[in-house]
């Protein structure tokens, strides 16, 4: 079967393009450089305008949540949560803190 395919190609006059290894390596290198430039542009892009207000709000809200829990001896913010209110407060704090790591 491969003999007939070779004959068909030979009759059509179509030749398989042979790409030298150096050209393949150069194309691969160029693609990698282009991808690196694209990533650098993406990393250098400024944050959206809502970024800072959201992380500051999360930090303050987490702090207030924990303080209110301690001051009211667990009656507030959500009494049914019990000590899980601390987890909620610290979760808000950690989310806000994680957002500060990406702030530019």
Secondary structure by P-SEA (a helix, b strand, c coil): caaaaaaaaaaaccccccccaaaaaaaaaaaaaaaaaaaaaaaacccccaaaaaaaaaaaaaaaaaaaaaaacccccccccccaaaaaaaaaaaaaaaaaaacc
